[in-house]
Amino acid sequence: MSLTMVPFTLLLSLALVLILLLSAPTIIPVSASLSTTTASSTASSSSSTTASLYQKNDKDLHRNLNLDHSSIKRNIQLLPYTRGGANTNTVTNTVTNTVRAKTIATPRRSTTTNVHKPPQIIKKINPHYAVLYGMVLALNAGFMNGITLSGLLSTSSSSSSTTSSSSIKQASSAVTGAWTNSALSYASSSTDGFWNFNLKCILSYMSGSFIAGVCNPFPMNYSMKKYTVAPCFFIASLFMYLATLLLVSSNNNNNSSSNWILCLLVANGIQNSISSSLTSNLMRTSHYSGITSDIGTYIGQTVRGNKTNGIKLKVFVVLATCFWIGGYVSFGLVDKFGNWSLMFSSVLYLMFGLFSL
């Protein structure tokens, strides 16, 4: 492992530790409440209550035995007569003993009260506000994708503001091109390691989605459980901050490292997974191939008189427009703030994380 990958691996480890720490408060109180409730219920049960419960169980037991005897006698009459000494009394005694053993083996009713798990704190999201949040995230994804795809920040600080031939241009909001580029580079036996870089891009985007799935394993539509969504945005903010540090260090050392792009891919993977899982894939704020296809499909349906997906069509058009505006804004912000322009996304993720608490 190269020295440039050490910060990236270290941040992945810190991200997993943060997930465990933030998920611990939801586990510890439950176990404590179980032990406390069990102890209090055992201490509060009196001898008189226990005796009354036992008497009630004994009455139920005798009533069940009487019912079993009557049912056995009715069923014995239907048994065929067998020669060789077998009679109905022997069969009746055998079956009765079996039923009695099964009935006595049944456990008595527990004297402890049932312990219910305390309800988790759930924060509902208004669908109209959800669309607004999706618009902001789409703008952010377009901004990040414009930075990495233009190659402006891949050049060293000593070069001009225009892109050079050695600058790295890689989309950070989607990895559709990375899949194809990695296959073509491997098929052509490329020795420059370009297919390795594309493979890292795919795994980085997938790692972001993996982090979101671990933090929020049971998503609910337009609802957020406590300590499930907030850690995702906090981790995305950390990756954007790390990307800024890696980019500044790379440009100061005149090094064309691309590890900072991998951090942006992780952040976009987290963002796209959270926004899509909480809205039933209505707002995929990073990847727009599927949204572009849906826009064309819904327009065609509307032309033929099917307007059932009219609301989705409006939402997708708004999200795509915000994504385009984000790419447009990225050029001016990079030209003005340079390497530190990535901090805008880091602060935005931090604000979303605080709001989700």
C-alpha positions in Angstrom: 0.0 0.0 0.0 1.4 3.4 -1.0 1.8 6.2 1.4 -0.8 8.3 -0.4 -3.5 5.6 0.4 -2.7 5.6 4.2 -5.0 8.7 5.0 -7.7 7.2 2.8 -7.6 3.8 4.6 -7.3 5.6 8.0 -10.5 7.6 7.4 -12.4 4.5 6.4 -11.4 3.0 9.7 -12.5 6.1 11.6 -15.8 6.1 9.7 -16.6 2.6 10.9 -15.7 3.5 14.5 -18.0 6.5 14.3 -20.8 4.3 13.2 -20.4 2.0 16.2 -20.1 4.9 18.6 -23.2 6.6 17.3 -25.3 3.4 17.2 -24.3 2.4 20.8 -26.8 4.8 22.6 -29.7 3.0 20.9 -28.5 -0.4 22.2 -27.4 0.2 25.8 -30.6 1.8 27.2 -32.6 -1.2 25.8 -30.5 -3.8 27.7 -30.5 -1.7 30.8 -34.3 -1.3 30.7 -34.7 -5.0 30.3 -32.8 -5.8 33.4 -34.4 -3.1 35.4 -37.9 -4.0 34.4 -37.3 -7.7 35.1 -35.9 -7.0 38.5 -38.7 -4.7 39.5 -41.4 -7.0 38.3 -39.9 -10.0 40.2 -39.6 -8.0 43.4 -43.1 -6.6 43.3 -44.8 -10.0 42.8 -46.3 -11.2 46.1 -46.8 -14.7 47.3 -50.6 -14.4 47.2 -50.6 -13.4 43.5 -48.4 -16.4 42.7 -50.6 -18.8 44.6 -53.7 -17.6 42.8 -52.1 -18.0 39.5 -51.1 -21.6 40.3 -54.6 -22.4 41.4 -56.0 -21.0 38.2 -53.5 -23.1 36.2 -54.5 -26.2 38.1 -58.1 -25.7 37.3 -57.3 -25.2 33.6 -55.2 -28.4 33.8 -58.1 -30.5 35.2 -60.5 -29.1 32.7 -58.2 -30.0 29.8 -57.8 -33.5 31.2 -61.6 -34.0 31.4 -62.0 -32.8 27.8 -59.2 -35.1 26.7 -60.9 -38.1 28.4 -64.2 -37.4 26.8 -62.7 -37.0 23.3 -60.6 -40.2 23.7 -63.7 -42.2 24.7 -65.5 -41.0 21.6 -62.6 -41.8 19.4 -62.1 -45.3 20.9 -65.5 -46.3 19.7 -64.4 -45.8 16.1 -61.3 -48.1 16.5 -61.7 -51.5 14.7 -61.9 -54.6 16.9 -58.5 -56.5 16.9 -58.0 -60.1 18.0 -55.1 -61.3 20.1 -56.1 -59.8 23.5 -56.0 -56.1 22.6 -59.0 -54.4 24.1 -60.3 -50.9 24.3 -59.4 -50.4 27.9 -55.7 -51.0 27.2 -55.8 -48.5 24.3 -57.7 -46.0 26.4 -55.2 -46.2 29.3 -52.2 -45.8 26.9 -53.6 -42.8 25.1 -54.8 -41.2 28.4 -51.3 -41.5 30.0 -49.8 -39.9 26.9 -52.2 -37.0 26.9 -51.7 -36.5 30.7 -47.9 -36.5 30.3 -48.1 -33.9 27.6 -50.5 -31.7 29.5 -48.5 -31.8 32.7 -45.3 -31.0 30.8 -46.8 -27.7 29.6 -45.2 -24.7 31.4 -47.2 -22.6 33.8 -48.0 -19.0 33.1 -45.1 -16.6 33.8 -45.7 -14.3 36.7 -43.4 -11.6 35.2 -44.9 -8.8 33.2 -44.1 -8.4 29.5 -41.2 -6.1 28.6 -41.8 -4.0 25.6 -39.0 -2.3 23.7 -39.2 1.5 24.0 -40.1 3.2 20.7 -37.3 4.8 18.7 -37.4 8.5 18.1 -38.6 9.0 14.5 -38.5 12.3 12.7 -41.0 12.7 9.9 -40.1 14.6 6.7 -42.6 16.6 4.8 -42.6 15.5 1.1 -42.4 19.1 0.0 -39.4 19.7 2.2 -37.9 16.5 1.0 -38.0 17.8 -2.6 -36.3 21.0 -1.4 -33.5 19.0 0.4 -33.1 16.9 -2.8 -32.7 20.1 -4.8 -29.8 21.2 -2.5 -28.1 17.8 -2.7 -28.5 17.7 -6.5 -26.9 21.1 -6.7 -24.0 19.9 -4.5 -23.6 16.7 -6.6 -23.4 18.8 -9.8 -20.9 21.1 -8.2 -18.6 18.1 -7.1 -19.0 16.4 -10.5 -18.1 19.6 -12.3 -14.9 19.9 -10.3 -13.7 16.4 -11.0 -14.9 16.1 -14.6 -13.3 19.5 -15.6 -9.9 18.6 -14.3 -9.3 22.1 -13.1 -8.1 21.0 -9.6 -6.0 18.2 -10.9 -3.3 20.5 -12.2 -0.6 21.7 -9.9 -0.5 25.2 -8.4 2.3 26.3 -10.6 0.4 25.6 -13.8 -2.2 27.8 -15.4 -5.9 27.8 -14.6 -6.7 25.9 -17.8 -6.6 22.1 -17.9 -3.4 20.4 -18.9 -2.9 17.2 -20.8 -1.8 15.4 -17.5 -4.9 16.5 -15.6 -7.3 13.7 -14.4 -10.9 14.0 -15.5 -13.2 11.6 -13.7 -16.9 11.9 -12.9 -17.6 11.7 -9.2 -21.4 11.6 -9.2 -21.6 8.3 -11.1 -19.3 5.4 -12.1 -21.0 4.3 -15.4 -17.9 5.4 -17.3 -15.5 3.9 -14.8 -17.0 0.4 -15.4 -16.5 0.7 -19.2 -13.0 2.4 -18.9 -11.8 -0.3 -16.6 -12.9 -3.0 -18.9 -11.3 -1.4 -22.0 -8.0 -0.7 -20.2 -7.8 -4.3 -19.0 -8.7 -5.7 -22.4 -6.0 -3.6 -24.1 -3.4 -4.8 -21.5 -2.7 -1.2 -20.4 0.3 -0.9 -18.2 -0.2 2.6 -17.0 -2.5 1.5 -14.2 -5.5 3.4 -15.6 -7.8 0.4 -15.1 -6.7 0.2 -11.5 -7.8 3.8 -11.0 -11.2 3.1 -12.5 -11.5 0.0 -10.2 -10.7 2.2 -7.2 -13.4 4.6 -8.3 -16.0 1.9 -8.5 -15.1 0.5 -5.1 -15.0 4.0 -3.5 -18.6 4.8 -4.7 -19.7 1.4 -3.5 -18.0 1.9 -0.2 -20.1 5.1 0.3 -23.3 3.2 -0.3 -22.1 0.5 2.0 -21.6 3.0 4.8 -25.1 4.4 4.2 -26.6 0.9 4.3 -24.8 0.1 7.6 -26.0 3.3 9.3 -29.6 3.0 8.0 -30.3 -0.7 7.5 -34.1 -0.4 7.7 -35.1 2.9 5.9 -38.6 4.3 6.0 -40.2 6.5 3.5 -39.9 10.2 4.5 -38.8 9.3 8.0 -35.5 9.4 9.8 -34.6 7.3 12.9 -32.3 8.9 15.4 -28.6 8.1 14.9 -29.2 6.6 11.4 -29.0 9.4 8.8 -26.9 11.9 10.7 -23.8 9.7 10.9 -23.9 9.3 7.1 -23.7 13.0 6.5 -21.0 13.5 9.2 -18.9 10.8 7.5 -19.4 12.4 4.1 -18.3 15.8 5.6 -15.1 14.1 6.9 -14.3 12.7 3.4 -14.8 16.1 1.8 -12.4 17.6 4.3 -9.9 14.9 3.7 -10.2 15.4 0.0 -9.4 19.1 0.5 -6.3 18.2 2.5 -5.1 15.6 0.0 -5.6 18.1 -2.9 -3.7 20.9 -1.2 -0.9 18.6 -0.3 -0.7 17.1 -3.8 -0.6 20.6 -5.5 2.0 21.9 -3.0 4.3 18.9 -3.8 3.6 19.1 -7.5 2.2 15.6 -7.4 -0.6 14.5 -9.6 -2.3 12.2 -7.0 -5.9 11.3 -7.6 -6.8 10.0 -4.2 -8.9 13.1 -3.4 -11.2 12.1 -6.2 -11.8 8.8 -4.5 -13.0 10.7 -1.4 -15.5 12.6 -3.5 -16.8 9.3 -4.9 -17.3 8.0 -1.3 -19.3 11.1 -0.4 -21.5 10.9 -3.5 -22.1 7.3 -2.8 -23.4 8.1 0.7 -25.5 11.0 -0.6 -27.2 9.1 -3.4 -27.9 6.1 -1.2 -29.5 8.1 1.6 -31.6 10.3 -0.6 -32.9 7.4 -2.7 -33.6 5.0 0.2 -35.6 7.6 2.2 -37.8 8.5 -0.8 -38.3 5.1 -2.5 -35.9 6.1 -5.3 -37.8 9.3 -6.1 -34.7 11.5 -5.5 -31.5 10.0 -6.8 -29.5 13.1 -6.2 -26.1 12.0 -7.7 -26.8 9.7 -10.7 -28.9 11.1 -13.5 -28.8 8.5 -16.3 -32.0 6.9 -14.8 -33.6 10.2 -14.2 -33.0 11.3 -17.8 -34.6 8.1 -19.0 -37.6 8.5 -16.7 -38.1 12.1 -17.9 -38.3 10.9 -21.5 -40.6 8.1 -20.6 -43.0 10.3 -18.6 -43.1 12.9 -21.3 -44.1 10.2 -23.9 -46.8 9.0 -21.6 -48.1 12.5 -21.1 -48.3 13.0 -24.8 -50.5 9.9 -25.1 -52.8 11.1 -22.3 -51.3 9.2 -19.3 -50.6 11.8 -16.6 -50.3 9.6 -13.6 -46.6 10.3 -13.3 -46.9 14.0 -13.7 -45.6 14.8 -10.2 -42.6 12.6 -10.7 -41.9 14.3 -14.0 -41.8 17.7 -12.3 -39.6 16.5 -9.5 -37.1 14.9 -12.0 -37.0 18.0 -14.1 -36.3 20.2 -11.1 -33.5 17.9 -9.8 -31.8 17.7 -13.2 -31.9 21.5 -13.5 -30.3 21.9 -10.1 -27.6 19.3 -11.0 -26.9 21.3 -14.2 -26.7 24.6 -12.2 -24.2 23.0 -9.8 -21.9 22.1 -12.6 -22.2 25.7 -14.0 -21.4 27.2 -10.6 -18.4 24.9 -10.0 -16.3 26.7 -12.7 -16.6 30.1 -11.1 -16.0 28.8 -7.5 -12.9 26.9 -8.5 -11.5 29.9 -10.3 -12.1 32.0 -7.2 -11.4 29.7 -4.2 -9.1 27.1 -5.9 -8.4 24.0 -3.8 -10.5 25.1 -0.9 -13.7 25.2 -2.9 -14.4 21.6 -1.8 -15.0 22.9 1.7 -18.4 24.2 0.6 -19.6 20.6 0.2 -18.0 19.6 3.5 -19.9 22.3 5.4 -23.1 21.5 3.6 -22.9 17.8 4.7 -22.2 18.9 8.2 -25.3 21.1 8.3 -27.4 18.2 7.0 -26.0 15.9 9.6 -26.9 18.4 12.4 -30.4 18.8 11.1 -30.9 15.0 11.0 -30.2 14.6 14.7 
